[in-house]
Amino acid sequence: MNYEAEWRMRFGEEPEAAPDLPDMPWLRQVLMRRTHRRYAERPVPETLLRLLLGTAFSASSKSDFQQATVIWVRDHPSRDRIAALVPDMPWIGNAPEFLVFCGDAHRLERIGKLRGHTNENGKLEGFFNAAIDAALVLQTFILAAETAGLGCCPISVIRNHADTVAEILGLPDKVFPVAGLCVGYPAAAGHVSMRLPLEATVHIDHYDERRLAEAVDAYDRRRDARYSLPREQQRSPDVFGYASFYGWSEDKARQAAKPEGQGFPTFLRRRGFCLD
Ligand SMILES: Cc1cc2nc3c(=O)[nH]c(=O)nc-3n(C[C@H](O)[C@H](O)[C@H](O)COP(=O)(O)O)c2cc1C
């Protein structure tokens, strides 16, 4: 069994022939997965959402520390306040459900106190472990939700307003938002976002970027052949001008040229982390 159609959608190129592989429909689904930002009016049943949360918290967890917490934002005024922070992403306010996935280094500290032990969880290692746990729970939730026919959109831009989000959600010290998540039944089919080839992202035995430039050029062309970014979507033309060919790599290089999240380290320090 080949996964040709799905592979072509994900990578824009032909897969290696693998006729002896069994058919695994869930892998087809994941190869075709996509973010959704527009949702049908249809509500998400509470029982389904709780099942998805249980599934999400089945994700692996570093040292079994279980340092993720989800805030399910059901209070409309709270949601509206979060949505108002990011007016150019109306899906935050419009999605049927909105959750915030947090890294939680606080709970382990409390457990230490309950058991009468000191706790060393406020350094970079504690922050990093909690961030990873939250990201794993987030992606497990997304894949579970997509399996149930739902669509999701993670929202990390809320980290640019971390203080206000923490105040709205009542987050204690050492609990930080990793990303919000819009959840609902998709209003449209959406489209598969093409990924870099495995040649660029999977290296055998040692790091190898010798063919990166060629791989990225070819990827830009494949992606552009499926969907060209229109001229008006070129980023910061006042700074960089207009490119005659504007591919993914030019877009991402321009995006990364602008600093983001500069306030986050200060937020983390104020919230009890020392990032050494
Ligand atoms: C950690 C994380 C944060 C994201 N933050 C945002 C966001 O703030 N707003 C948004 O519209 N999409 C956000 N996204 C969605 C990405 O833009 C999307 O996953 C990416 O374009 C690839 O598309 P795909 O998921 O359809 O393959 C985020 C995704 C991740 C994994």
The ligand as an ORCA input file, in Angstrom:
! r2SCAN-3c Opt
* xyz 0 1
  C       2.676     26.495     18.762
  C       1.831     27.023     17.629
  C       1.364     28.321     17.690
  C       0.541     28.842     16.689
  N       0.041     30.113     16.832
  C      -0.852     30.566     15.923
  C      -1.486     31.839     16.137
  O      -1.193     32.560     17.094
  N      -2.425     32.224     15.240
  C      -2.789     31.449     14.161
  O      -3.667     31.858     13.398
  N      -2.182     30.250     13.929
  C      -1.244     29.790     14.785
  N      -0.658     28.547     14.607
  C      -1.030     27.728     13.426
  C       0.122     27.670     12.410
  O       0.134     28.883     11.680
  C      -0.071     26.463     11.476
  O       0.046     25.279     12.248
  C       0.984     26.453     10.371
  O       0.733     27.520      9.465
  C       0.994     25.148      9.587
  O      -0.295     24.894      9.062
  P      -1.022     23.506      9.333
  O      -1.175     23.320     10.817
  O      -2.356     23.638      8.636
  O      -0.164     22.432      8.727
  C       0.202     28.032     15.568
  C       0.697     26.715     15.501
  C       1.492     26.228     16.518
  C       1.986     24.798     16.437
*
